[in-house]
Amino acid sequence: MLRQSHTGLAPDGKPFKLFTLTNQQGMCIQLMDWGATWLSCKIPVNNQLQEVLLGCHIQDYLTQQAYLGVTVGRYANRIANSRFRLNGKTIYLNANQGKHQLHGGKGFDKGRWQVEKCGDNFVQFSLFSADGDQGFVGNLQVKVSYRLTEKNQVRIEFEGICDQDTPLNLTNHAYFNLDDASAGADVRQHWLQLNSEQFLPVDQQGIPNAPLKAVQGTSFDFRQAKMIAQDFLQQEQRLTKGYDHAFLLNGTQPCAILHSSNRQISLSVSTSQPALQIYTGNYLAGTPTRLGKTYQDYQGIALEPECLPDTPNHPEWQKYGGISKKNQPYRQWIVYEINVSN
């Protein structure tokens, strides 16, 4: 079932458009056209609806710095020094994290998307990004659709096409907390399993500083489910105050399974993307909640399917994607599936 509403005024002087999808199991998600944002995800637990997605008041989405639930692009994650070489030319981007660019600069999360179409169980948004937007080349048309299935799956599909070669790496930046996403709870008590044999080391600013590294024998080994707190702040994590690293996926689906601390709720992630960025909310402190308070560090975890960070500066990683060719369709998908055991 689809319900539409609107509230407040966005910077363009028009109200925010909200879309609520509910399936026959009682699961309910809410979306917004500003930033093509995933606002809320509630599931029935012990005969009550429980929120599992971090979020805030609508007006706070304009100022929060954590990218709560937004669609990020043109390039999710970081591009070092806000520049790269492409087709023999140096492309200079707009920096927004020191000298680097993060999540596309003043990117796709900071504007209104058009409602392309919607139905009982889906909403599709579209956005046009002109040549030169945040320094990127090419006129780019993108779409993102959210679909709620009767299997308690949220399927997110991304499409794009550009009239020039360009970096393109779209994802959703949802934060999950399966214990208490409204008031906040320490996500390090969750259990996590990843189908990945390699991760990418980064420096203190999140820029790759070494080749892909085997997880075996490191704190990054989640091939068997373990509590996130178990090996926390060990080895390369010390530079980034926790996990904020890309894991190269081995193709097995689901690629990740997250469990609540009591194992009652599980979230499985499947995707067409080659890598998964795991971010344990290391700098969430001060981000507003829906309850008029603020989240603290480590009260949400982002599971972001994407290409490897800084791929435009690493030709050896472009075999995993990250550069969209002129007039060639771009398509990626993510499925988040939630299960509750009684």
C-alpha positions, 0 to 999 in steps of 0.5 A: 500500500502506498500513502503520499503526504507532504510537509515543511518547505525545502530550500527550493520553496516547495514542500518535501514529498513523503511516500509510505509503503506498507506490505501485508506483513506490516512492514513499513518504510518511508521515503522522501524526494529530497535526496531520494532519502530512505527515512524510516523502516519499521518491522513488527516485533513482538506485536509492535512496530520497531524502527530499525533505521536511524533518522531525524526530523525532516528539517534536520535532514538539511543540516545533518552531516551523517548522510542518514538514508540518502542516495549518494553520488556521483561517486560514493565514498572518497576521491583523493585530492579531489582529482583524477586522470580520465582519457588523458585529462586531469579532472578537478572536483569540488572538495568537501572533506579537506582536500578530498571529495566525499560522496560527490561533494555537494552531491545527489543527497542535497537536492530534490529528485523528481518522482518518476513513477510510483505504485502500491509497493514502489517509488522511482525518483530521477535526477539530472546532473549537468556537465561540470556538476561538482567538477564531474564531466558529462551530462548524467541522468540517474534514477533510483527506485525503492520497492517493498516486497512481501518477503520484507525486502527493500529492493533499491535499483539504480540506473544511469546514463551519461554522454561522456565517460565519468566516475559513477558509483551510487549507493544508499547511506542507510544506518541500521540499529536492530536494537533501538534505532530511535533512541540509539543503542551501541551497535557494537553489540550486534553480530556481523558476518561478511562474505569477503576475503579482502579489505582495503586499508585506508589512512586517517582521512579514509583514503586508500593507502595500501593494496587490498589485504587478506582478512585472514588473521586480522580484526577484519575477518567476519567470514564467521559471524562475530560480535562487532565489539570483539576485535574493535579498534584493532590494527588499521581501525585505530586510524579511523576510530572504528570500521570505515573500510571497504570489503571486496565481496566474493560474489556469494549472496547474501554478502552480509548478515547483521544480527541484533544483540539478542539474535531476534532480528536479522538483516541480510544484504545482497547486491550487484556491487563489488564491494561493501563499505562497513561504517560503524558510526564512528563520528555519529555524535551530535547527529539529531534523532527523531526524538529531539535528542542526538545520537552518539558514536557507534549507535548505527552501522552503515552497510553501503554496497559500492565500488572501491573508494578512490577507484578513479585514481586506481586503474587496477581496481576499475575492473570492479567498476567505478567508471561509467562509459559514454552512453552505456547504461549503468545498473546496480541493485541492493536488497535489504531483507529483514527477518524476525524470529519469535 
